[in-house]
């Protein structure tokens, strides 16, 4: 079988944890931050885990991670 190419855009956005979960960063935290409350901005800085329903698609994009 030929090797599968890693999707480089996905590799920059997602990291795999030791237990096999996939971490992601939250959206809406880059610009237009003046209209968002400090509490909301603080929560946007934290990373989150990928939803289980999205895992198969991301795992196909990151075959060797």
Secondary structure, 3 states (H helix, E strand, C coil): CCCCCCCHHHHHHCEECCCCCEEEECCCCCCCCCCCCHHHHHHHHCEEECCHHHHHHHHHHCCCC
